[in-house]
Structure formats: C-alpha cells, structure tokens
Amino acid sequence: MTTTQMKPLAPQPEVDTSPLKRLRRDRALLQAACIVISLFMLVPIYLISLAALSTRESLNDFPLSLLPTNLSFETLGAFLGSTGILGAFGNSLIVGIGTLLISALIGIPAGYALARFAFPAKEPYQLFLLFTRALPIVVLSVPLARLFLTVDLYDTTYAVILLHTALALPTTILISASVFLSVPIDVEEAARVFGCTPAGAFLKVVMPMALPGLAAASIFTFVMSWNEVLGASILTLDHRTLPAQVLTSLADSPLAYRFAGGFALVIPSIIFIAFMRRYLTNMWGSTIR
Amino acid sequence: MADITISHLVKTYPGATERATDDVSLDITDGDFTVLLGPSGCGKTTLLRMLAGLELPDSGSIAVGGKDVTYLPPNKRNMSMVFQSYAVFPHRKVRYNIGFGLSMAKKPKEEIDRKVAWAADLLQLGPYLDRLPAQLSGGQRQRVAVARAIVMDADVLLMDEPLSNLDALLRLNFRSELKKIVKDLKTTTVYVTHDQSEALSLGDRVAVMRKGQIAQLGDPLDVYDAPADRFVGGFIGSPPMNFIKAAVSGDGGALIVGDQRLRAPSLLQSYSSTDVLLGVRAENVAVDTQRSSGDVPGTVLVVEPMGSSILLTVEVEGQTIKVQAPPTFRTSPGATIWLTFSPNSMRFYDSETAMALVAR
C-alpha cells in the first residue's frame, strides 16, 4: 500500500457544485410550497377568527384592519346567546361523539375481520360497503325521515347519529382494515402463544399498535359528522346540530353573526384534530415494527 | 419440560393441492433439542405452528407430556416461542415484553421482576430494560424475543428461524450463546431452520424434511455422514455431497466409474451388475498431483481458495464433482490430478429411488 501512496496524485477534476446548488434550490422551493399551502388553509381561519372576535362596528371599517386591534367577545357572545345556538352546539357534540362511538364499535371489528380473515365474497363486500356513499344524502334522508317518524325517532339526536354512522361506517371499516393489515400478524400470534385469549391479544397488543391509524379514522368520522348539514336539517326540527342551525338562520342574520357562526363551527373540529394528532404521528419513536 | 409425540399429522392449506405436512410422525424426548431442517415449503414451519396451536391439523394428533393438545388453543398449551420476525411488542418497554407471558399467567409481581432480571442478565439486556424495542438494534430485539420465551418455564420451547434476520457475524455469535442457554434450561426445544450449519451445530437430533415428510431423523453427524437419500446428502453440507453414477461389476467386487475400476466395499456384493450412485463428501476425496494405486484421474475445472482449504471443481469420467484440497495444494484449471476415494466414506444409493443401499 505504501508504494501506491508514494505516487503523485492524479490531477483531480474541478468540483462541480451545480448538483448541490440544484438540491438547495429544490429544498427552498419545497419550503416555499409548504408555506403557500399552509397559508391557503390558515388565512381564512385567521380572517374568520378575527372577524368573530372584533366589535360589530369595526367590521364595517375601511380599510379593514388585518391585525387584532380591537378585540371583543361581543359578537361571539351575542351569537352564542341567541336562541338555540348553545343547544345546537351541544347537539352537535352529542351527535359527533355518538357517531364516533357507534361507528368505532361496529367499524373496528368489521375492519379487523376484513384484514385478518378470508371469507367468501370478500372483494364484492368491500365494494358494496361504498355503495352507501354512492347514494346522495337527500335520497337517504327522506325515506329515513319517514321511517324515523313511524318509530318515533324523528327530531332526536339519535336519528342524526344513526344517519351519520351509516355515512361514516364505510370509511371507518376500510380505513381500520388497512390499519389492521399493517399490524404484523406475528405479534398477535406471539401474544396468543404467551397466554392471551383472542380478545386479550386484540386488546393488549393489536389495538395499541393500531391506535394511530384508528385515530385518523375517528378524526375523519367526527369532522364528517360535525360538518354534515343536509341530513341533519331534514331529520330534525328542534334538535338541530350546529351547522344545520346556523344554515337555517344564516340568510337573515347580520354579517357579524355569520362570522361568529363560522368561527364556532371551525374551532371544535380544530381542537378535536389537535387532540387526536398526538395519536397520528408515530407514537413510539418509530413506525410500527 | 415434557416429551412430544406427533403422530400421523396431516395438514393441507385451503386452496392448496399438496399436503403441507404429509402424515408426519415424530417422537421428541424430554429435554431434547430437535431441529426441523429443510428447504422452504417443506412443511417445517407448518409443523412448528401446529405444535404451537397457530395452525390446526386436518388429522393426526399431538401429545405433549402425555396430554393431547392437538386442537387446544395456543394460550392453553404452556409453550413459548421465538419468532423469525422477533414479534416483540413495539408499544411496550423491553421489561414488559420480557415479562409478558408471566403477567398473562398472573404470576406475582416479585417473581416476574426476578425472572425478568435473570433473563435480562443472561442475554445482556440489563441496560435496555426501560427502552422501547424501536430503540434497539435487530440483534437486541431478537435477544428480547429469546428472553421473553425463556422466562416462561414452558413445557416446550419453539423457535422459528430465530437467527435468520441477523447478520452473519452476529448469527454465529448468538448461535453458540443460544446453544448454551437452551442446554442450561433443559427445556424440550423444537427449532426450525433452513440453514444446515445451524441445524448441525445446534441440534441433538435433526429431522430433515422434504415435501411435507421427514426424509431422515437422526444425530447431526449421522445425518451428515450417512444421508438416508440423495436429497438429504445434497441438502446438508457445503458443498453438498457429490453423487457419481457408477455400476457394480458382475462379480460384485469392483465399482465401475466410466473406464475406471475401484474396489467395491462388501456392501455391494449383493448388488452385482446394478447401476448405483456413489455419494462422497468433498473432504473425503484425497487429491494428489502424482498417480498412485487405486487413483482416478480428473481434470480441474475451477479452483476456489476458501482460506482454510481449496475447493476444486473436477471433471471425472464426464461427471463434475467438488473436491476439498488442503490449502497448500497447488493446481490450476486444465491440470490433471489424481483422486482417491476413501472406502469408508463412500455411500451408495439406488440409481432410481435415490435411497441409501442396505446390505441384503
């Protein structure tokens, strides 16, 4: 080796830095794209929050101040104080959480079955699941309203919960099936060999590992339920969910009321997502496995 | 600790036409280390999974310690298992992983702590007890899986290719460690592998499997030295056993390979004028550059220095064989060398059934 080191080095070609520059430029562009997309989402939320938290008068100012100069809870207070809003807010929470619970209760075992077992007509079944979503909500709601009228469920939160559960189930089942597929079957078998019953293995090992994915499914369900208007308006009269309530009173209300309504609609789902986000990102310092 | 009796076990996977295990019977003595060895798809893993209760047989029975367990669920069998993919629980700390089986069995906390500490010490996991599996290397994760299995005081310890995901050096180190641990535990162990060197080095007994059946069961050295058929000889050993087409002379006293005549062992007396396969290990062929009595000439095709020896590919009478020469042996492709087959290490197989010939 020493003899080869004694040889004079061959002349090195000049270092070409252009690939490095390109890499840096690409990174900068990516950052810029991220910022633009974030702004696209954040600016409307900011504007709504600003308008909802400003005084009624300052909304008519020109030019409109883009900084929170004169904050006040007057508009929001008036909105929340107006008839039916607090009740509708409560109804929305009940419906959202109820939908979440029932669709999880039915959808997670169904997803598990899809992921773990082979059964006849599995593929058609998966396709068939999506048919519920293929029907427009109006087509579903009117017969449902008739049905609920006869069984005395009309104008209750239960009716809306049932509708929303039906709407959410296909996605809950399909998402949780793909989540359970990503949990290695070996781990479940290990739990069985080391003394777990099938249910024990599911609860102690499979569920905790599937939790991030299931959290994603639940976010989807909750936000879907929180935002759904049409079905909720058809199925209820006095027990409206918040979007349904806001929608009916939107046309004949002042500008400030609309902003406050928008704000009240956005905030709970943001809080819910922020809470569930914890389970979304990798919980154990790395991805599953 | 218990003995295992497997009898006439048949399993066909749904949708498959061939049997995964085809009427397998196997007796395993209490405390024995038995290796199931075979190429992929030979049914070794299926057999192990049926022992564990993770697959159910179509017919046949399994008894452990005199008690039938054929259709018992896995959690009622008192077995423990090391999985190929480790299968540690990623959401729990190492300590919980190791003690999992004990806490499922509702053992008192101090006993769990004591055993976890003992296993962690044995497998050098002490500093990692409060880490999550994601923070460990592959080798450490496999140690966790082994620790989880050995704390159990199970009747039977099952291992499904536990070393195959480790890199070569680690595998070699962990293999000897595993052998010592299992020997001290004295638990009946069934170990599945496709790696013949693992099988030979670890097992008290080796069961070589092929197409759902046990081709040969025996002491590792016996299996290596006297393969029961051509498949076993070709599967075990690196390089595999050489098989040379030969014929026994009319008087039964000589073995004819092409134009060459070798002295036939007495076994072949009763096989006069039949075609046979001569099986011989690469290291049982002596090489020389000079001719001496009884030698067979061959032409060197390939020379592969292996460090401790030189592996030669030699053409003998139109057939290619592998020969292991001492590292000092010097030759080059195209050269003619002289081979001597030691009579004691020659094995003979039926040219049609490929089964070992027996004196008759």
HADDOCK unambig.tbl for C-alpha pairs under 7 A between the chains (distance, minus, plus):
assign (segid A and resid 186 and name CA) (segid B and resid 87 and name CA) 5.55 0.50 0.50
assign (segid A and resid 187 and name CA) (segid B and resid 87 and name CA) 4.58 0.50 0.50
assign (segid A and resid 187 and name CA) (segid B and resid 88 and name CA) 6.51 0.50 0.50
assign (segid A and resid 187 and name CA) (segid B and resid 89 and name CA) 6.53 0.50 0.50
assign (segid A and resid 190 and name CA) (segid B and resid 87 and name CA) 6.50 0.50 0.50
assign (segid A and resid 192 and name CA) (segid B and resid 74 and name CA) 5.79 0.50 0.50
assign (segid A and resid 192 and name CA) (segid B and resid 75 and name CA) 5.46 0.50 0.50
assign (segid A and resid 193 and name CA) (segid B and resid 52 and name CA) 6.89 0.50 0.50
assign (segid A and resid 193 and name CA) (segid B and resid 74 and name CA) 4.97 0.50 0.50
assign (segid A and resid 193 and name CA) (segid B and resid 75 and name CA) 5.20 0.50 0.50
assign (segid A and resid 193 and name CA) (segid B and resid 79 and name CA) 6.70 0.50 0.50
assign (segid A and resid 193 and name CA) (segid B and resid 80 and name CA) 6.15 0.50 0.50
assign (segid A and resid 193 and name CA) (segid B and resid 81 and name CA) 6.96 0.50 0.50
assign (segid A and resid 194 and name CA) (segid B and resid 75 and name CA) 6.22 0.50 0.50
assign (segid A and resid 194 and name CA) (segid B and resid 80 and name CA) 6.22 0.50 0.50
assign (segid A and resid 194 and name CA) (segid B and resid 101 and name CA) 4.60 0.50 0.50
assign (segid A and resid 195 and name CA) (segid B and resid 75 and name CA) 4.04 0.50 0.50
assign (segid A and resid 195 and name CA) (segid B and resid 76 and name CA) 6.99 0.50 0.50
assign (segid A and resid 195 and name CA) (segid B and resid 101 and name CA) 6.11 0.50 0.50
assign (segid A and resid 195 and name CA) (segid B and resid 104 and name CA) 5.68 0.50 0.50
assign (segid A and resid 195 and name CA) (segid B and resid 105 and name CA) 6.62 0.50 0.50
assign (segid A and resid 196 and name CA) (segid B and resid 75 and name CA) 5.75 0.50 0.50
assign (segid A and resid 196 and name CA) (segid B and resid 104 and name CA) 6.62 0.50 0.50
assign (segid A and resid 197 and name CA) (segid B and resid 75 and name CA) 6.51 0.50 0.50
assign (segid A and resid 205 and name CA) (segid B and resid 89 and name CA) 6.93 0.50 0.50
assign (segid A and resid 208 and name CA) (segid B and resid 91 and name CA) 6.98 0.50 0.50
assign (segid A and resid 209 and name CA) (segid B and resid 91 and name CA) 6.53 0.50 0.50
assign (segid A and resid 284 and name CA) (segid B and resid 91 and name CA) 6.20 0.50 0.50
assign (segid A and resid 285 and name CA) (segid B and resid 134 and name CA) 6.64 0.50 0.50
assign (segid A and resid 286 and name CA) (segid B and resid 134 and name CA) 6.11 0.50 0.50
assign (segid A and resid 288 and name CA) (segid B and resid 90 and name CA) 6.80 0.50 0.50
assign (segid A and resid 289 and name CA) (segid B and resid 90 and name CA) 6.37 0.50 0.50
